[in-house]
Amino acid sequence: MSQQIRKIALEEHFMAPGFEEYSKAFIQHIPDDQRRQLGTKLSDIDEIRLGEMDKAGIDYVVLSQTGPAVQAEPSVEKAIARARENNDFLARRIANHPARFGGFACVPMQDPQAAAAELERAVMQLGFHGALVNGHTLGTYYDDRRFDVFWERLQALDVPFYLHPIDMLALPPSFAGHPELNGATWGWGVETGTHALRLLFGGVFDRYPGVKVIVGHMGEGLPFLRWRFDSRFGAYPFGVKLALKPSEYFTRNLVITTSGVCSHPALMGAIGEMGAQGVMFSVDYPYESTAAAAEFIDTAPMDEGTRALVCHGNAERLLKLNATVDA
């Protein structure tokens, strides 16, 4: 193992057999050679992945099905079945390297009760650490009160929910003629950040104060607008009432990862807004470079206590990991 500070990474993807059909919409736009390399890495949960982890000093990763997964499935029955299929497959693969890999469950949000049941099964029977959901499900957002059964179960299980990007259901006119702005470059961040704010302003965190939602890509930019959320919501509340100021739900309920944003100024700004306990290291493997992410966090201009929290301490606390986990 590398002698660098130990690291845990939370946004690390794989592809279960048969799930390729869901990802065609965005993978088709990647150049052919990159797409082939990506497919190889997504399907590997052994030597290639472990080799990159070892070189980077990453002790443990939480694996999740790459997007959009069952969030794009129009059939409720099929979504339920495929989520279970994904989770069983992942559990079998994790069993080959239990000290190095954990899992985030795939859950069928098409049916909130079924999603809650599958989350509980994945956590209690398969040993998963929570769920990763690829954004809205066919245009349905999870601040809707019918999802309260899911949030109640998540809070009771005391596991996190990773809100991962997905395409907007319909692009606004400002994106017209600029396909490069949709997807990972810009549109995903706008979509996912907005969804996270819907949970906040929709009162999910007031109804279920123990819920923890993880937002990747340096929080999709949300931490940098905490002050403005308080200021402008105070001026334009539109009848919405919250128990706390919007900024106070950050770190309490919304925590972030560094996945896909290897910028020291952005990192230090996020820590300044969220506090050292609100930020966690991640790579976004295999869409981003493990080596680049590790070098970024190893050389970040922060004290070693903060580095330890960001690299592994916060994840250990959130996921209830044994701090002695290693190879």
N, C-alpha and C positions, 0 to 999 in steps of 0.2 A: 504493500500500500504506500501511496505517496505520504510524505511527511508534512504536507501542507495541512492547514487547519481542516478538520473533518467537516464534511458537508452533507446535507440532506437536500434533495431536490424534489419538488412537488408537482411540476407540470411536465411530465415526461411520458410520451405517448407510444402506443403500440397499435398494431392492426390485427384484430382477430380474423380468422378465416371467414370469408364471405361478407365482410363489412366493407370491402372495397367499393361496392356499388354506391354507398352513401357518400363517399369522399370524392367521387368523380367530378363533381361540380367545381371544386377548387383545385384539385390536383392536376386536372387537364391543362391548366394554364401555366404549369411549371415546365421549363425546358426538358426535353426527353432524357438527357443524361442525368440531370438532377432528379427527375422523377424515378428513374430506375434505382439510383442510389438510395433515395428516400424509401422506396418500397422494400429494399433489402434491410434497411435499418429498422423500419417499422415492424417487420415480421420477425426480427431477431430479439429474443429475450434471453440471450446467453452470451456467447463469446464476444461478439462485436461490442455490445452494450457494456458488458462488464469491463472490457479492455479500456474503453473510453473513460468509464467511471474511475478505474484504478489510476490512470494517468492524471486525472484531474483531482484526485483526493476526495471523490464523492463516495461515501460509505453506503448510502441508502437512497433509493428513489421510490416514489409512489407512482405506479404505472396507471395510465388511463387510456381508454379507447380513443383514438384520434377522431376528430370531428367530421361531420356532424353527428355520426352514429345514429342511435334510434330517435334523436330529436327530429330527424327528417322522415321518419316512417309514418305514412298516413294511416296505416291500419293499427288500431289500438291493440288488438289481439297479437299481431305480429310484433309490435314494439315490446309488449310484455315478455313474449317468448324469447326474442332476440336479446333483450337486456339480461335475462337469466342465462342464456347461452354464453354471452360475453363474460359474465361474471364467473361462471363455472370454468370456462376456458382459462381465464386469467388466474383463478385460484390454483389450477393445476400447474400452471407455469411458475407461479410464485413458489410453489412447494419445492421446486428444484433448487431455489436459492433464497430461502426464507430470511436469511440474515442480510440480504442485499436488496430485496424487492418487497414492496407492499402494494396495495391496490386501492384505487378509488372506484366505487361501483358505478356502473351504467344503470340508470333508472328510467322507467317509462313514464315521463311526466304527462303523457296523454291521459293517464288515469291516475290522479293524485293518490288515491287509496292504494292502488297497485304499486305505485312508486314508493310509498311509505313502507309497504310490506317487503318489497324487494330490497330496499335500503336496510331494513332490519335483518333480513336474511343474510345479506352480504356482510354486515358488521358482526352479527352474533354467531353465524355459522361459518362464514368464510374468513373472518378475521380482517376484513377491509377497514380502512381508516376513515371512511366517509364516502361522499359521492362527488363525481365531476360531471356536470351537465353542460352540454354545448348550447348554451343560450336558450332562446325561446323555443317552444315546440309548435311549429306550424303557425306562428304568429300569436301564440298565447304566452303571456308573461306571468311570473309567479307571485306577483303581489295580489293577484286575484284571490278573493277569500276562499275559493274552493280548494286552494292549495294549503290552507291552514292545517289540514290533517297531515300533510307532509312536513311542514315546519314544526308542528308539535312533536312528531316522531323524531325528527332530526335533533331537536332540543333534548328530548328524553334520552336519546342514545349518546348525546354529548360528543358528536362528531361534526367536522366541518363540511361545508358545501362549496365546491370550487365552481365558480361561474365562468365558463370558458366561452370564447367568441363563436359566433355563427354569422352567416350572411343576414343582412336585413331582409325582411320579407318583401319589401318594395323599396326601391331606391328613391330618395327625394330628388326633385329637379336639379338640385345643386351638384349631383353626381353625373348628370347626363353628359354623355360624350367623353367621360373620363373614367374608363374601367380600371385604370391604375389606382384610383382613389378608393375603390371598393376593396373589400377583403382586408388582408393583414396590414397593408400600408396605412390605412386610415379608417375605413368603414367599420371594421370589426371593433376597433376601440370605441368609436362613437356608439355603436349598437350595444356593446357590453357595458360600458360605463353608464349609459342611459338605463339599462335594465337594473343595474345595481342601485341607481338612484330611485327607480320605481319601488324597489324593495324598501328602501329607507323612507321615502316620503309616503309610501303606501301603508306604513305602520307595521310592517312585519316585525321589526326589531322592538317595537313597543309591545306587541302581542306576545312575542317570544324573545325575551331579552337575552337568552342564552345562546341564540343562534349565531354561528360564526360563518361568514361568507368570505371566501378567498377570491380575490380578483388579481389576475396576472398582469404582465406587461407594465410593471411599475404602477399597478392600480388603474390602468387605462387612463392615466393622467388625472384622475379624480383627487388625489391628495393635494395637488397644487391649487385647487380651487375651494378648499375648505372654508376659508374666510369669506369668500364671495357667496358660497351657499348660505351661510348664516346671514350675511348682509341683505341679499336680494330676496331670500325667503321671508325675512322679517318685513320687507317692504311689500312683497306680493305673495301672501300665503294662500290666497284663493280658498279660504275656509279650512285649509288643512291644519290640523293641530297635532303636534308631536310632543312627547314627554321631555325631550332634550333638544338642544340646538343641533342642527344637522351635523356640524363638525364633531359633536360628541359621540356620534355613532361610529366614527372612524377609530380603529384599533379595538374598541369595545365589541363591535359587531362586524365591521369590515376590516379585513387585513389583506395585505398585498404580497405578491412575489415579484422578484426582479426578472422573471422570465422574458427573454427577448429584448431586454433593454440594458445593454452593457455600457452605461454612461455614468461616470463618477458624479458629475454635478446633479444628474437626475436622482441618483441613489441618495446622495447627502440631503437633497431637498426633501425627498420622501421621508427619510428618517427624521428630518427636522419637523415635518408635519405630523407624522404618525407616531413618533417616538421609536426607540430601538426595539420595542416589543411588537411593533406592528408590521415589520418588514421581514420577509423570508427569501432566501436564495432559491432560485430555480434556473433551469437551462432553456426549456421548451424543446427538448430533444425529440426527434432528430431534425427539427426545422431550424434550429440554431446550433452553433458550434459549442460543444462541451468544453473544449480547450479555451475558447475565447471567454466563455462565461466564468470559468474557474480563474483565469488570469485576472479578469475584471474584479472579481470579489476579493481575490488574494491581495491585490494591489490598491484596493479602495482606501482613501485617506480617512480611516476611522480607528478609534482605539480598539484594543484587542478584546475588551469586554463586549463592545457593540458588535464586533466582527463575529464573535462566538455566538451571540444571540441570533444574528441574521443568518449565519451559515448553518447552525444546527439547533441552538437552544430553543428558539421559538417553535420550530417544527416539533421538537421532542415534547414540548409542553402541550401544543395543540393536538398532536396525534397520540399523546401518551406513550411515547416510545421509551424504551430502556436506553439510557444514555450510553450504555456500554456496547450497543450494537456495533459489530464490525464484521470483517470477513472471517 
